[in-house]
Amino acid sequence: FGGIESLTGGSDEDEFRFADGASIDGTIESASGVVIFGSSIESSTPDSEVSTSEMETADEQTLSSPVTSSSIISVPSSDDHSPRGPPQDGAALLEQVAEFASQPALRALRLVDPDLSVLAGQVFFLDHDGASGVTYDGPVRVSGIEVPLFQAPAPLTGEERSIIASVLTDLDQRFADLAVTFTDARPDSGTDYSTVYLGGDGAPFSPYGLFLGLAQKVDVGNHDRNDIAFVFSDKLFASGMTAESYESALTAVIEHEARHLLGYGHVTGGTTGTVAVSVDEPHTDPQTGLVSDPQQADGALSGKIVYLSPGHGAFFRTLDGGKPPQPLAHPFWDTDREYVTDLQEDLGTQSQMSMLADYLFNAGATVVPLRPIGHQTNEIVLDNPHDAVHTNNPVLNANGSVRFNSDAGSAGAVTGTWRDSASAVFFGDAGETPFQFAFTDAAETATFRFTPRIPEAGFYPIYAWTKAGADRAPDQTYRIYHTNGVTEVKVDHRRVGGGFVYLGTYYFDAGKSEQHGSVVISNKSQRLFSDSLTIPNHEFHDLEEVTYSFIPSFAMQTPTGPLAAGNYRVILEDEDHFRLALNLSDAQNRRAIQLQPPTSGSAQNALSRGTHTVHFDPGQALRTVVVADAIRFGNGMGDIARGGHTSGQTREDEEALYWISAQAGQGTPDSVFSRGADDNTRNVGAPSRWAAHVNRRLTSGNVPETDRVFVAIHSNSGVGRGTSALVNPTFPTANQSALGDLLAREVFGDLTAIGSPPLEFPWVQKSFTTTTTRSGEINRNTNDNEFDMTLVELGFHDHEKDARDLRDPKVRDDIARALYQGISKYFLRFGPNARLVDSQITLPINFLNNGDLVVYENGGGQDIQGLRSGTAYGVFKVDNNNIVLTDTRGTPVVFTGVGDGHAHKLVRVSDSYTVTFDPFELAQLLPDKVSNVSAVTNSDRSVTIHWDGPR
């Protein structure tokens, strides 16, 4: 998942996972939270241990061969640069390079139990003939694995028999002093033997990471002589390899996995059970980085857009504080709020927003921040199709723009077909190719890769800039390759674009690496056709950037081929996203456009305006597209100059106005977001105006769309305590009061339920919503009433008790979780197709003496938020594999409501205990999205569930 740094810079590290999956108590997890043993990359180690060089791609990961078989294996380091002698000729040089590139990079091993006698007689069966229905029952259970027949890659095809023979000979030699043998003939029935499956690319294990090989376990003491391992031969070939070097790579990885099955563990990590090392994407620093999921969660907020606006920040002060304000003789960079009670609102709002963004993102939301997320002063912005737009410490031109820096990375490594756009709206400099696009397909046939040169290892928030449009894929896939694996994030650019959209925060090592430090855009989509026919319009020189859409006058079915002949009306969609009828005519001056299906692959239709004609293939024009424009890594330092110099602050500490200005693309005038006499005044409405700009309505009318929402984050001052939300008295959005009330009540309810202690002071409440004219940021005229907005005042930063609570990062996390829950409740109440969970909910294992509970309504599933008082629900028990088993007792439970909705009970009819819980929180307790769940048995035998939110 995209992790966020803690407010204290590490004091809350118990809530995080490190790059190699290790938590602070030593347990190790893979991307899915489970332990995997196998082959991964490690930095060089002393000669007494296995050590290899770092390789950048999975295809290049091969292994140096051990030369001894002692309890600690010793091999020469592949980082060894001792003289090899000059090559005799060019061919010899190529052979030497291929030999060096063929050396895999696997971690050092040691034998945990030094008793070599327990290894004697072990037989390994090398199964290279393919296998069906194999079950891997290790840290994860994967059933029905189809292992393909081992095939040597071209140009070695046909040499399989000799390669296998050489592998077996080498393995027998390497294990000879252990009395361990290898064979490719299946041993007789009744003989104990371990199996190493050779073949394939590890696709069945792709949800858990990318591997060269996997062992079932580190079998300390070699107690299980029938365990299994996999070696994925398709990943071990590199260009230029000979049969000998390929055989050496295979042998090395087979040896590595076989030694795991004999009880060899990694030198740098644990060796058994939950203390074994992870084999996620290779990394060089095992102490940093977050274990990442293979894709953004499909959670409660999937399909929802949240615009986040943390208030205030550093700005260039040009007016004094008088009424009316007067120009300053000497303008200067300043903060908007004073530093009081060891807090500064300008900074606290950004930190709070970052924590909230993490919750929202992990619940599936598309997050658009109006100030940068997290804390990363380095930045690399890659603009298609050029090299980096700018990096940290940029060199400014005379006009304040930033020069290109070609060493900062590259964009444009493509597969498949990408076409240049002629759009007038794009990220970059005037005169550039605006962006590339590719038509979608059911299978991936085109990719576009952005690869930065990371200047310094660390966490980097990632953002994408893509122009929104009617013909965009609703599920444009961004594949982020980072230190800990690969994570896919999907964004619906029919609904949002033209500014930076957050893709998560990930750990990257320094340097340039496609496999561990890049973003790929894929054209794979589940929706291949748009609702309307869009035609490139750059031939219409007398018009601004528009899109001509043809919508049939009859109901259109999803087309599977060329558009049928018929009359179509013409729609204009302008850059403000209003759909208007346009009086265009075809060449015969008819109001209706007559389309004819192509009679051949090259047949086209034509649309004319004056002397300009656009030709198009309607079958192709109906296809949805994915767009590659710009990707940002990190936030950087403020680079907008005022008064001849910049602020000297990080971007995240500046006002939203400057972050917005830095991302405004071509075709986007400042007037879209910047209105007022000075920067501080302009900043008031800039966030909501920019949110409206990047937001794209799917419906017409002056009514907010409720699948998206805007939340501004501030803290209060003056007389009072507690959390409240502001309501604009004159121009509120339709559900502004309800949205604010939900968020304020959720924060108050959660913090009062937590109590003091652990809060330093009890949380109190003055009011939940406040009507005030000081709410220009949430005036519906600033966002064209496109979505609901509210402004949350977290607490009073000038009140000592509120301030001391707000200085606690754990309280900040509690507030972030409460805001996330309140936002979810808003969508549940007002949003279309709102849902919290699937129809059944699995609770953590063993939180009750009699097992876990899975609750669903008798007669069919229903979201837990819809539980009704007095209704009987079924109870189920869950085993350690998360398999739902029918409760043989068949005892129903009854739901009863308690209090104001923050405490409810499930009462087992025939027993004397109850379970007390918040039904909304219970709704989110999915097995793959929960961490640190605990329970307390109360004196009345009730059980109270505690949890720290979704992972």
Secondary structure, 3 states (H helix, E strand, C coil): CCCCCCCCCCCCHHHCCCCCCECCCCCECCCCCCCCEECCCCCCCCCCCCCCCCCCCHHHCCCCCCCCCCCECCCCCCCCCCCCCCCCCHHHHHHHHHHHHCCCCCCCEEECCCCHHHHCCCEEEEECCCEEEEEEECCCEEEEEEECCCCCCCCCCCCHHHHHHHHHHHHHHHCHHHCCEEECCCCCCCCCCEEEEECCCCHHHHHHCCCCEEECCCCCCCCCCCCEEEECHHHCCCCCCCHHHHHHHHHHHHHHHHHHHHCEEECCCECCHHHECCCCCCCCCCCCCCCCCCECCCCCCCCCEEEEEECCCEEEEEECCCCCCCEEEEEEEECCCCEECCEEHHHHHHHHHHHHHHHHHHCCCEEEECCCCCCCCCEEEEECCCCEEEECCCCECCCCCECCCHHHEEEEEEECCCEECCCCCECCCCCCCCCEEEECECCCCCEEEEEECECCCEEEEEEEECCCCCCECCCEEEEEEECCEEEEEEECCCCECCCEEEEEEEEECCECCCCCCEEEEECECCCCECCCEEECCCCCCCCCCCEEEEEECCCCCCCCCCCCCEEEEEEEECCCCCEEECCCCCCCCCCCEEECCCCCCCCCEEEEECCEEEEECHHHHCECEEEECEEEEECCECCCCECCECCCCEHHHECHHHHHHHHCCECCCHHHCCCCCCHHHHHHHHHHHHHHHHECCCCCCCCCCCCEEEEEEEEECCCCCCCEEEECCCCCCCCHHHHHHHHHHHHHHHHHHHCCCCCCCCCCCCCCEEECCCCHHHCCCCCCCCCEEEEEEEEECCCHHHHHHHCCHHHHHHHHHHHHHHHHHHHHHHCCCCCCCCCCEECCCCCCCCCCCEEEECCCCCCHHHCCCCCEEECEEECCCCCEEECCCCCCEEEEEECCCCEEEEEECCCCCEEEECHHHHHCCCHHHCCCCEEEECCCCCEEEECCCCC
